Amino acid sequence: MSAQLEGNNASENNDNSVKDVRLLLLPETSSVGNPTGVISRSQLQKIFIDDLRRTDDVGNVRRKRVWRVPSFILLMCFMQISLYFIANECMQKRLIFKPKWSGECWRLLTYMMLHSDYWHLTLNICLQCFIGICLEVEQGHWRLAVVYIVGGVAGSLANAWLQPHLLLMGASAGVYAMLGSHVPHLVRNFSQLSQRYARIAALLILFLSDVGFTMYHFHHNHNRNPRISLEAHIGGGVAGILCGLIAYRRIRQPTQTAIYC
């Protein structure tokens, strides 16, 4: 009798294990028709997809990706790196900013695609990726593009006004515009951002390090080899703060979906 009971228990255990394995292969079913409360793999996939949605105040579901690819920053980096290797002297003369551009308005922006040497290019690429990727993910492509472009134009105009005899190249005005735009972004979304204190500390360290390097360069090298345009940096930073106040929005946190296991 005991041997027969043990055999029955073993067969029941085997049937339960087979049911558990089959449960992963079942099509999606509603929670009402699933009395065991076990979530199938298709249901987990549906929960994952639903977690990428955002819900407004009315309750209407708006399909929107929470994570964005920073396509604008990647595009700028690709163009700057490509032009560094393919631009010859003639092309540089056509794209560099000259204070007296004689109606060639594209120079107000195209100078940001050019760099003097490998160190100049590497520094600006790293800075704009470090500063701009989180902004583009949180604020969107066109808002960051507006800040970057307006900062570049403001930097070139400031350089033409205060240093009318100097040519200009490099993306520092756009980088400082993104750096300055962090101020309105943090003010409007301080409670919504993760690791906000670490972000503020990193931006302050970055800004103070650049200011310290600039002061050292002015004191020891008298701003020569290379010559740094303070006017473009300041113009881009101020434009970034003002443009961020206008263009940036208050971000919303996506609704959270709880998964019990």
DRENGU-99227 format. One record per atom (N, C-alpha, C): x, y, z; residue number from 1; chain. Coordinates in steps of 0.2 Angstrom, whole numbers, padded with zeros to 4 digits. Atoms other than C-alpha are relative to their C-alpha. Layout:
! residues N
      x      y      z  resi  chain
      X      Y      Z   NUM      A
...
! end
This chain:
! residues 261
      x      y      z  resi  chain
   0004  -0006   0000     1      A
   0000   0000   0000     1      A
   0004   0006   0000     1      A
  -0004  -0006  -0001     2      A
   0014   0012   0005     2      A
   0004   0001  -0007     2      A
  -0003   0000   0007     3      A
   0023   0008  -0012     3      A
  -0004   0003  -0005     3      A
   0004  -0003   0004     4      A
   0008   0012  -0021     4      A
  -0001   0007   0001     4      A
   0001  -0008  -0002     5      A
   0005   0029  -0012     5      A
   0006   0004  -0003     5      A
  -0006  -0003   0003     6      A
   0023   0033  -0016     6      A
   0000   0001  -0007     6      A
   0000   0000   0007     7      A
   0021   0029  -0034     7      A
  -0005   0005  -0002     7      A
   0005  -0005   0002     8      A
   0005   0040  -0035     8      A
   0003   0007   0001     8      A
  -0003  -0006  -0002     9      A
   0014   0054  -0026     9      A
   0005   0002  -0006     9      A
  -0005  -0001   0005    10      A
   0028   0053  -0039    10      A
  -0003   0002  -0006    10      A
   0003  -0002   0006    11      A
   0017   0053  -0053    11      A
  -0004   0007   0000    11      A
   0003  -0006   0000    12      A
   0008   0068  -0047    12      A
   0005   0006   0000    12      A
  -0005  -0005   0000    13      A
   0024   0078  -0044    13      A
   0002   0000  -0008    13      A
  -0002   0000   0007    14      A
   0029   0073  -0062    14      A
  -0005   0004  -0004    14      A
   0005  -0003   0004    15      A
   0012   0079  -0069    15      A
   0000   0008   0002    15      A
   0000  -0007  -0002    16      A
   0014   0096  -0059    16      A
   0006   0003  -0004    16      A
  -0005  -0002   0003    17      A
   0031   0098  -0066    17      A
  -0001   0001  -0008    17      A
   0002  -0001   0007    18      A
   0025   0095  -0084    18      A
  -0005   0006  -0001    18      A
   0005  -0005   0001    19      A
   0011   0107  -0081    19      A
   0004   0007   0000    19      A
  -0003  -0006  -0001    20      A
   0023   0120  -0075    20      A
   0004   0002  -0006    20      A
  -0004  -0001   0006    21      A
   0034   0118  -0090    21      A
  -0005   0002  -0006    21      A
   0005  -0001   0005    22      A
   0019   0118  -0102    22      A
  -0003   0007   0001    22      A
   0003  -0006  -0001    23      A
   0013   0134  -0094    23      A
   0004   0006  -0003    23      A
  -0004  -0005   0003    24      A
   0028   0144  -0101    24      A
  -0002   0000  -0008    24      A
   0001   0000   0007    25      A
   0022   0138  -0119    25      A
  -0007   0002  -0002    25      A
   0007  -0002   0002    26      A
   0004   0143  -0117    26      A
  -0001   0007  -0003    26      A
   0001  -0007   0003    27      A
  -0003   0158  -0127    27      A
  -0003   0004   0006    27      A
   0002  -0005  -0005    28      A
  -0008   0173  -0118    28      A
  -0007  -0001   0002    28      A
   0007   0001  -0003    29      A
  -0023   0171  -0106    29      A
  -0001   0006   0005    29      A
   0002  -0005  -0005    30      A
  -0032   0183  -0095    30      A
   0001  -0002   0007    30      A
  -0001   0002  -0007    31      A
  -0030   0184  -0077    31      A
  -0006  -0004   0003    31      A
   0006   0003  -0003    32      A
  -0048   0178  -0074    32      A
   0001  -0008  -0002    32      A
  -0001   0007   0002    33      A
  -0044   0162  -0083    33      A
   0006  -0004   0002    33      A
  -0006   0003  -0002    34      A
  -0028   0159  -0074    34      A
  -0001  -0001   0008    34      A
   0001   0000  -0008    35      A
  -0033   0153  -0056    35      A
   0006  -0001   0004    35      A
  -0006   0002  -0004    36      A
  -0016   0147  -0051    36      A
   0004   0007   0001    36      A
  -0003  -0007  -0001    37      A
  -0010   0166  -0052    37      A
   0007   0000  -0003    37      A
  -0007   0001   0003    38      A
   0006   0160  -0062    38      A
   0000   0004  -0006    38      A
   0000  -0004   0006    39      A
   0011   0173  -0075    39      A
   0004  -0003  -0005    39      A
  -0003   0003   0005    40      A
   0016   0166  -0091    40      A
   0005   0004  -0004    40      A
  -0005  -0004   0003    41      A
   0030   0172  -0102    41      A
  -0003   0005  -0005    41      A
   0003  -0005   0005    42      A
   0019   0180  -0115    42      A
  -0003   0006   0004    42      A
   0002  -0006  -0005    43      A
   0011   0190  -0100    43      A
   0005   0004   0002    43      A
  -0006  -0004  -0002    44      A
   0028   0195  -0094    44      A
   0002   0005  -0006    44      A
  -0002  -0005   0006    45      A
   0032   0202  -0112    45      A
  -0005   0005   0000    45      A
   0005  -0005   0001    46      A
   0015   0211  -0112    46      A
   0001   0005   0006    46      A
  -0001  -0005  -0005    47      A
   0019   0219  -0095    47      A
   0006   0004  -0001    47      A
  -0006  -0004   0002    48      A
   0037   0224  -0101    48      A
  -0002   0005  -0006    48      A
   0002  -0004   0006    49      A
   0029   0232  -0117    49      A
  -0005   0006   0004    49      A
   0004  -0005  -0003    50      A
   0016   0241  -0106    50      A
   0004   0005   0005    50      A
  -0004  -0004  -0004    51      A
   0029   0247  -0095    51      A
   0004   0006  -0004    51      A
  -0003  -0006   0005    52      A
   0036   0258  -0110    52      A
  -0005   0005  -0002    52      A
   0005  -0005   0001    53      A
   0020   0267  -0110    53      A
  -0001   0006   0005    53      A
   0001  -0005  -0004    54      A
   0015   0283  -0102    54      A
  -0007   0002   0001    54      A
   0007  -0001  -0001    55      A
  -0002   0288  -0095    55      A
  -0001   0007   0002    55      A
   0002  -0007  -0002    56      A
  -0009   0306  -0094    56      A
  -0005   0000   0006    56      A
   0004  -0001  -0006    57      A
  -0020   0313  -0081    57      A
  -0007  -0003  -0001    57      A
   0007   0003   0001    58      A
  -0036   0307  -0090    58      A
   0000  -0007   0000    58      A
  -0001   0008   0000    59      A
  -0030   0289  -0091    59      A
   0001  -0002  -0007    59      A
  -0001   0003   0007    60      A
  -0028   0288  -0110    60      A
   0008  -0002   0000    60      A
  -0006   0003   0001    61      A
  -0013   0278  -0114    61      A
   0004   0003  -0006    61      A
  -0004  -0003   0006    62      A
   0000   0287  -0125    62      A
   0006  -0004  -0001    62      A
  -0006   0005   0002    63      A
   0013   0275  -0133    63      A
   0006   0005  -0001    63      A
  -0006  -0004   0001    64      A
   0030   0284  -0130    64      A
   0005  -0004   0003    64      A
  -0006   0003  -0002    65      A
   0047   0277  -0128    65      A
   0003   0004   0006    65      A
  -0003  -0003  -0005    66      A
   0054   0281  -0111    66      A
   0008   0002  -0001    66      A
  -0007  -0001   0002    67      A
   0072   0280  -0117    67      A
   0001   0002  -0007    67      A
  -0001  -0003   0007    68      A
   0078   0290  -0132    68      A
   0007  -0001  -0002    68      A
  -0007   0001   0003    69      A
   0093   0287  -0143    69      A
   0002   0008  -0001    69      A
  -0002  -0007   0001    70      A
   0103   0304  -0142    70      A
   0003   0001  -0007    70      A
  -0002   0000   0007    71      A
   0103   0305  -0161    71      A
   0003   0007  -0002    71      A
  -0003  -0007   0002    72      A
   0107   0324  -0162    72      A
   0007   0000   0002    72      A
  -0007  -0001  -0003    73      A
   0123   0323  -0151    73      A
   0004  -0005  -0004    73      A
  -0004   0005   0004    74      A
   0128   0307  -0161    74      A
   0001   0003  -0007    74      A
  -0001  -0003   0006    75      A
   0125   0316  -0177    75      A
   0005   0006   0000    75      A
  -0005  -0005   0000    76      A
   0135   0331  -0172    76      A
   0007  -0003   0001    76      A
  -0007   0003  -0001    77      A
   0150   0320  -0166    77      A
   0002  -0003  -0007    77      A
  -0002   0004   0007    78      A
   0149   0310  -0183    78      A
   0002   0006  -0005    78      A
  -0002  -0005   0005    79      A
   0150   0326  -0193    79      A
   0006   0004   0002    79      A
  -0007  -0003  -0002    80      A
   0164   0334  -0183    80      A
   0006  -0004  -0001    80      A
  -0005   0004   0001    81      A
   0174   0319  -0184    81      A
   0002  -0001  -0007    81      A
  -0001   0001   0007    82      A
   0171   0316  -0202    82      A
   0003   0006  -0004    82      A
  -0003  -0006   0003    83      A
   0175   0334  -0207    83      A
   0008   0001   0002    83      A
  -0007   0000  -0002    84      A
   0191   0333  -0197    84      A
   0005  -0004  -0004    84      A
  -0005   0005   0004    85      A
   0198   0319  -0208    85      A
  -0001   0002  -0007    85      A
   0000  -0001   0008    86      A
   0191   0325  -0225    86      A
   0000   0007  -0002    86      A
   0000  -0007   0002    87      A
   0190   0344  -0224    87      A
   0008   0002  -0002    87      A
  -0007  -0003   0002    88      A
   0205   0351  -0234    88      A
   0000   0007   0001    88      A
  -0001  -0007  -0002    89      A
   0211   0369  -0233    89      A
  -0005   0004  -0003    89      A
   0005  -0004   0004    90      A
   0199   0375  -0246    90      A
  -0007   0000   0003    90      A
   0006   0001  -0003    91      A
   0184   0368  -0237    91      A
   0000   0003   0007    91      A
   0000  -0004  -0007    92      A
   0190   0375  -0220    92      A
  -0001   0007  -0001    92      A
   0001  -0007   0001    93      A
   0191   0392  -0228    93      A
  -0007   0002  -0001    93      A
   0007  -0001   0002    94      A
   0173   0390  -0234    94      A
  -0005  -0001   0006    94      A
   0005   0002  -0006    95      A
   0166   0384  -0217    95      A
   0002   0004   0007    95      A
  -0003  -0004  -0006    96      A
   0177   0394  -0204    96      A
  -0004   0006   0001    96      A
   0003  -0006  -0001    97      A
   0169   0409  -0196    97      A
   0005   0006   0000    97      A
  -0004  -0006   0001    98      A
   0175   0426  -0201    98      A
  -0004   0006   0002    98      A
   0004  -0006  -0002    99      A
   0169   0442  -0193    99      A
  -0003   0004  -0006    99      A
   0003  -0003   0006   100      A
   0166   0449  -0210   100      A
  -0002  -0005  -0005   100      A
   0002   0006   0004   101      A
   0157   0435  -0218   101      A
  -0003   0002  -0007   101      A
   0003  -0003   0006   102      A
   0149   0446  -0232   102      A
  -0006  -0004  -0002   102      A
   0006   0004   0002   103      A
   0132   0437  -0232   103      A
   0000  -0007   0000   103      A
  -0001   0007   0000   104      A
   0139   0420  -0230   104      A
  -0003  -0003   0007   104      A
   0003   0001  -0007   105      A
   0127   0416  -0215   105      A
   0001  -0007   0002   105      A
  -0001   0007  -0003   106      A
   0131   0397  -0214   106      A
   0006   0000   0004   106      A
  -0006   0000  -0004   107      A
   0148   0402  -0206   107      A
  -0002   0001   0007   107      A
   0002   0000  -0007   108      A
   0138   0406  -0190   108      A
  -0001  -0006   0003   108      A
   0001   0006  -0003   109      A
   0135   0388  -0188   109      A
   0006  -0005  -0002   109      A
  -0005   0005   0003   110      A
   0148   0378  -0199   110      A
   0006   0000   0004   110      A
  -0007   0000  -0003   111      A
   0163   0384  -0189   111      A
   0000  -0005   0006   111      A
   0000   0005  -0005   112      A
   0157   0372  -0175   112      A
   0002  -0007  -0002   112      A
  -0001   0007   0003   113      A
   0160   0357  -0186   113      A
   0008  -0001  -0001   113      A
  -0007   0000   0001   114      A
   0179   0362  -0188   114      A
   0004   0000   0007   114      A
  -0004   0000  -0005   115      A
   0193   0359  -0176   115      A
   0007   0000  -0002   115      A
  -0007  -0002   0002   116      A
   0211   0364  -0176   116      A
   0005  -0006   0000   116      A
  -0004   0006  -0001   117      A
   0219   0348  -0170   117      A
  -0003  -0006   0003   117      A
   0003   0006  -0003   118      A
   0216   0331  -0163   118      A
  -0002   0001   0007   118      A
   0002  -0001  -0007   119      A
   0216   0336  -0145   119      A
  -0006   0005   0001   119      A
   0006  -0004   0000   120      A
   0204   0350  -0148   120      A
  -0007  -0004  -0002   120      A
   0006   0004   0002   121      A
   0192   0338  -0157   121      A
  -0002  -0005   0005   121      A
   0002   0005  -0005   122      A
   0193   0325  -0144   122      A
  -0003   0003   0007   122      A
   0003  -0003  -0006   123      A
   0190   0337  -0129   123      A
  -0007   0002  -0002   123      A
   0006  -0002   0002   124      A
   0175   0344  -0138   124      A
  -0005  -0005   0000   124      A
   0004   0006   0000   125      A
   0168   0327  -0142   125      A
  -0002  -0003   0006   125      A
   0001   0003  -0006   126      A
   0170   0321  -0125   126      A
  -0005   0004   0004   126      A
   0004  -0004  -0004   127      A
   0162   0336  -0117   127      A
  -0007   0000  -0002   127      A
   0007   0000   0002   128      A
   0147   0337  -0128   128      A
  -0004  -0006   0001   128      A
   0004   0006  -0002   129      A
   0143   0319  -0125   129      A
  -0001  -0001   0007   129      A
   0001   0000  -0007   130      A
   0146   0320  -0107   130      A
  -0006   0005   0003   130      A
   0005  -0005  -0002   131      A
   0135   0336  -0105   131      A
  -0007  -0001  -0004   131      A
   0006   0000   0004   132      A
   0122   0333  -0119   132      A
  -0004  -0006   0000   132      A
   0004   0006   0001   133      A
   0117   0315  -0119   133      A
  -0006   0000   0005   133      A
   0005   0000  -0005   134      A
   0107   0316  -0103   134      A
  -0005   0005  -0001   134      A
   0005  -0005   0001   135      A
   0099   0332  -0108   135      A
  -0005  -0002  -0006   135      A
   0004   0002   0006   136      A
   0093   0325  -0125   136      A
  -0004  -0006   0002   136      A
   0005   0006  -0002   137      A
   0086   0309  -0117   137      A
  -0005   0003   0004   137      A
   0006  -0003  -0005   138      A
   0076   0320  -0104   138      A
  -0004   0005  -0003   138      A
   0003  -0006   0003   139      A
   0072   0335  -0115   139      A
  -0003  -0001  -0007   139      A
   0002   0001   0007   140      A
   0070   0328  -0132   140      A
   0005   0003  -0005   140      A
  -0005  -0001   0006   141      A
   0080   0330  -0149   141      A
  -0001   0008  -0001   141      A
   0001  -0007   0003   142      A
   0073   0347  -0155   142      A
   0002   0005   0005   142      A
  -0001  -0005  -0006   143      A
   0074   0356  -0138   143      A
   0008   0001   0001   143      A
  -0008  -0001  -0001   144      A
   0093   0352  -0136   144      A
   0003   0003  -0007   144      A
  -0003  -0003   0006   145      A
   0096   0356  -0155   145      A
  -0001   0007   0000   145      A
   0001  -0007  -0001   146      A
   0088   0373  -0152   146      A
   0005   0003   0004   146      A
  -0005  -0003  -0005   147      A
   0099   0376  -0137   147      A
   0007   0000  -0003   147      A
  -0007   0001   0003   148      A
   0115   0370  -0147   148      A
   0001   0005  -0005   148      A
  -0001  -0004   0005   149      A
   0112   0380  -0162   149      A
   0000   0007   0002   149      A
   0000  -0007  -0003   150      A
   0107   0396  -0153   150      A
   0006   0002   0003   150      A
  -0006  -0002  -0004   151      A
   0122   0395  -0142   151      A
   0006   0000  -0005   151      A
  -0005  -0001   0005   152      A
   0133   0392  -0158   152      A
   0000   0007  -0003   152      A
   0001  -0007   0003   153      A
   0126   0408  -0166   153      A
   0002   0005   0005   153      A
  -0001  -0005  -0005   154      A
   0127   0418  -0150   154      A
   0008   0000   0001   154      A
  -0007   0000  -0001   155      A
   0145   0413  -0148   155      A
   0004   0003  -0006   155      A
  -0003  -0003   0006   156      A
   0150   0418  -0166   156      A
  -0001   0007   0000   156      A
   0002  -0008   0000   157      A
   0141   0435  -0164   157      A
   0004   0003   0005   157      A
  -0003  -0003  -0005   158      A
   0149   0438  -0148   158      A
   0008   0001  -0002   158      A
  -0007   0000   0002   159      A
   0166   0434  -0155   159      A
   0001   0006  -0006   159      A
  -0001  -0005   0006   160      A
   0163   0445  -0171   160      A
  -0001   0007   0003   160      A
   0001  -0007  -0003   161      A
   0157   0460  -0159   161      A
   0007   0002   0004   161      A
  -0006  -0002  -0004   162      A
   0172   0459  -0147   162      A
   0007  -0001  -0002   162      A
  -0007   0002   0003   163      A
   0186   0451  -0157   163      A
  -0001   0000  -0008   163      A
   0002   0000   0007   164      A
   0182   0457  -0175   164      A
   0006  -0002  -0005   164      A
  -0005   0001   0004   165      A
   0199   0453  -0181   165      A
   0002  -0008   0000   165      A
  -0002   0007  -0001   166      A
   0200   0434  -0176   166      A
  -0005  -0004  -0003   166      A
   0004   0005   0003   167      A
   0194   0419  -0185   167      A
  -0003  -0005   0006   167      A
   0002   0004  -0006   168      A
   0184   0406  -0175   168      A
  -0002  -0007  -0003   168      A
   0002   0007   0002   169      A
   0182   0387  -0176   169      A
   0000  -0004   0007   169      A
   0001   0005  -0006   170      A
   0177   0373  -0163   170      A
  -0007   0001   0002   170      A
   0007   0000  -0003   171      A
   0161   0368  -0154   171      A
  -0001   0002   0007   171      A
   0000  -0002  -0007   172      A
   0165   0376  -0138   172      A
  -0007   0004   0002   172      A
   0006  -0005  -0002   173      A
   0150   0389  -0139   173      A
  -0006  -0005   0001   173      A
   0005   0005  -0001   174      A
   0138   0374  -0142   174      A
   0000  -0004   0007   174      A
  -0001   0003  -0007   175      A
   0145   0365  -0127   175      A
  -0001   0004   0006   175      A
   0002  -0004  -0005   176      A
   0144   0379  -0116   176      A
  -0007   0002   0000   176      A
   0007  -0001   0000   177      A
   0126   0382  -0121   177      A
  -0003  -0005   0003   177      A
   0003   0005  -0003   178      A
   0122   0365  -0116   178      A
   0001   0000   0007   178      A
  -0002   0000  -0007   179      A
   0131   0367  -0100   179      A
  -0004   0005   0004   179      A
   0004  -0005  -0003   180      A
   0122   0383  -0096   180      A
  -0007  -0002   0000   180      A
   0007   0002   0000   181      A
   0105   0375  -0101   181      A
  -0001  -0005   0006   181      A
   0001   0004  -0006   182      A
   0108   0363  -0086   182      A
  -0003   0004   0006   182      A
   0003  -0004  -0005   183      A
   0103   0377  -0075   183      A
  -0008   0000   0000   183      A
   0007   0001   0000   184      A
   0085   0379  -0080   184      A
  -0003  -0007   0000   184      A
   0002   0007   0000   185      A
   0084   0360  -0083   185      A
  -0001  -0002   0008   185      A
   0000   0002  -0007   186      A
   0089   0357  -0065   186      A
  -0005   0004   0005   186      A
   0005  -0004  -0004   187      A
   0078   0371  -0058   187      A
  -0007  -0003  -0001   187      A
   0007   0003   0001   188      A
   0062   0364  -0066   188      A
  -0001  -0007   0001   188      A
   0001   0007  -0001   189      A
   0065   0346  -0064   189      A
   0004  -0003   0006   189      A
  -0004   0002  -0005   190      A
   0075   0345  -0048   190      A
  -0002  -0006   0004   190      A
   0003   0006  -0004   191      A
   0063   0333  -0039   191      A
  -0001  -0006  -0004   191      A
   0001   0006   0004   192      A
   0061   0322  -0054   192      A
   0006  -0004  -0003   192      A
  -0006   0002   0002   193      A
   0079   0319  -0058   193      A
   0003  -0005   0004   193      A
  -0004   0005  -0004   194      A
   0089   0304  -0052   194      A
   0007   0002   0000   194      A
  -0007  -0002  -0001   195      A
   0106   0307  -0045   195      A
   0001   0007  -0001   195      A
   0000  -0007   0001   196      A
   0103   0325  -0045   196      A
   0006   0004   0003   196      A
  -0005  -0003  -0004   197      A
   0116   0330  -0032   197      A
   0007  -0002  -0003   197      A
  -0006   0003   0004   198      A
   0130   0319  -0041   198      A
   0000   0004  -0007   198      A
   0000  -0004   0006   199      A
   0125   0328  -0057   199      A
   0002   0007   0001   199      A
  -0002  -0007  -0001   200      A
   0127   0345  -0050   200      A
   0007   0001   0002   200      A
  -0008   0000  -0002   201      A
   0144   0341  -0042   201      A
   0004  -0001  -0006   201      A
  -0004   0001   0006   202      A
   0150   0334  -0059   202      A
   0000   0006  -0004   202      A
   0000  -0006   0004   203      A
   0145   0349  -0068   203      A
   0004   0006   0003   203      A
  -0005  -0005  -0004   204      A
   0153   0361  -0055   204      A
   0007  -0002  -0001   204      A
  -0007   0002   0001   205      A
   0169   0351  -0056   205      A
   0002   0001  -0007   205      A
  -0002  -0001   0007   206      A
   0169   0352  -0075   206      A
   0001   0007  -0001   206      A
   0000  -0007   0001   207      A
   0165   0370  -0075   207      A
   0006   0003   0003   207      A
  -0006  -0003  -0004   208      A
   0178   0375  -0062   208      A
   0007  -0003  -0003   208      A
  -0006   0002   0003   209      A
   0191   0364  -0070   209      A
   0002   0004  -0007   209      A
  -0001  -0004   0006   210      A
   0189   0373  -0087   210      A
   0002   0007   0002   210      A
  -0001  -0007  -0001   211      A
   0189   0390  -0079   211      A
   0008   0000   0003   211      A
  -0006   0000  -0003   212      A
   0205   0385  -0069   212      A
   0005  -0001  -0006   212      A
  -0005   0001   0005   213      A
   0214   0378  -0085   213      A
   0000   0007  -0005   213      A
  -0001  -0006   0004   214      A
   0209   0394  -0095   214      A
   0004   0006   0004   214      A
  -0004  -0004  -0004   215      A
   0216   0405  -0081   215      A
   0007  -0001   0000   215      A
  -0007   0002   0000   216      A
   0232   0395  -0081   216      A
   0003   0002  -0007   216      A
  -0002  -0002   0007   217      A
   0233   0397  -0100   217      A
   0001   0007  -0001   217      A
   0000  -0007   0001   218      A
   0230   0415  -0100   218      A
   0006   0003   0004   218      A
  -0005  -0003  -0004   219      A
   0243   0418  -0086   219      A
   0007  -0002  -0002   219      A
  -0006   0002   0002   220      A
   0257   0407  -0092   220      A
   0002   0000  -0008   220      A
  -0001   0000   0007   221      A
   0254   0406  -0111   221      A
  -0002   0007  -0004   221      A
   0003  -0006   0002   222      A
   0246   0423  -0113   222      A
  -0005  -0001  -0006   222      A
   0005   0002   0005   223      A
   0232   0415  -0123   223      A
   0002  -0001  -0007   223      A
  -0003   0001   0007   224      A
   0243   0409  -0137   224      A
   0001  -0008  -0001   224      A
  -0001   0007   0001   225      A
   0244   0392  -0145   225      A
  -0003  -0005   0005   225      A
   0005  -0003   0004   226      A
   0230   0389  -0144   226      A
  -0003   0006   0003   226      A
   0004  -0006  -0002   227      A
   0220   0405  -0143   227      A
  -0007  -0002   0002   227      A
   0007   0001  -0002   228      A
   0204   0403  -0133   228      A
  -0004   0006   0000   228      A
   0005  -0006   0001   229      A
   0189   0414  -0137   229      A
  -0005   0000   0006   229      A
   0004  -0001  -0006   230      A
   0182   0419  -0120   230      A
  -0007   0002  -0002   230      A
   0006  -0003   0003   231      A
   0169   0429  -0130   231      A
  -0005  -0006  -0002   231      A
   0004   0006   0003   232      A
   0162   0413  -0139   232      A
  -0003  -0004   0006   232      A
   0002   0004  -0006   233      A
   0162   0403  -0122   233      A
  -0006   0004   0004   233      A
   0005  -0004  -0004   234      A
   0152   0417  -0113   234      A
  -0006   0001  -0003   234      A
   0006   0000   0004   235      A
   0140   0420  -0127   235      A
  -0004  -0006   0000   235      A
   0004   0006   0001   236      A
   0136   0402  -0129   236      A
  -0003  -0002   0007   236      A
   0002   0002  -0007   237      A
   0134   0399  -0110   237      A
  -0006   0005   0002   237      A
   0006  -0005  -0001   238      A
   0122   0415  -0108   238      A
  -0006  -0002  -0004   238      A
   0006   0002   0004   239      A
   0112   0410  -0123   239      A
  -0003  -0007   0002   239      A
   0003   0006  -0003   240      A
   0110   0392  -0116   240      A
  -0004   0001   0006   240      A
   0005  -0001  -0006   241      A
   0103   0398  -0100   241      A
  -0006   0003  -0002   241      A
   0006  -0004   0002   242      A
   0091   0410  -0108   242      A
  -0005  -0005  -0005   242      A
   0004   0005   0005   243      A
   0086   0397  -0122   243      A
  -0003  -0006   0004   243      A
   0002   0006  -0004   244      A
   0084   0383  -0109   244      A
  -0006   0002   0004   244      A
   0006  -0002  -0004   245      A
   0072   0394  -0099   245      A
  -0006   0000  -0005   245      A
   0006  -0001   0005   246      A
   0061   0396  -0115   246      A
  -0002  -0007  -0003   246      A
   0001   0006   0004   247      A
   0063   0379  -0123   247      A
  -0001  -0006   0004   247      A
   0001   0006  -0004   248      A
   0064   0366  -0109   248      A
  -0006   0000   0004   248      A
   0007   0001  -0003   249      A
   0049   0359  -0101   249      A
   0001  -0004   0007   249      A
   0000   0004  -0006   250      A
   0045   0350  -0085   250      A
  -0001  -0007  -0002   250      A
   0001   0007   0002   251      A
   0047   0331  -0087   251      A
  -0004  -0003   0004   251      A
   0005   0004  -0004   252      A
   0035   0318  -0081   252      A
   0003  -0007   0001   252      A
  -0002   0007  -0002   253      A
   0039   0302  -0073   253      A
  -0005  -0005  -0003   253      A
   0004   0005   0003   254      A
   0032   0286  -0082   254      A
  -0004  -0003   0006   254      A
   0003   0004  -0005   255      A
   0019   0276  -0073   255      A
   0004  -0007   0001   255      A
  -0003   0006  -0002   256      A
   0026   0261  -0064   256      A
  -0004  -0006   0000   256      A
   0004   0006   0000   257      A
   0020   0243  -0066   257      A
   0003  -0005   0004   257      A
  -0002   0005  -0005   258      A
   0022   0231  -0052   258      A
   0000  -0007  -0002   258      A
   0000   0007   0002   259      A
   0027   0213  -0055   259      A
   0002  -0004   0006   259      A
  -0001   0004  -0006   260      A
   0026   0201  -0041   260      A
   0002  -0007  -0003   260      A
  -0003   0006   0002   261      A
   0036   0185  -0042   261      A
   0001  -0004   0007   261      A
! end
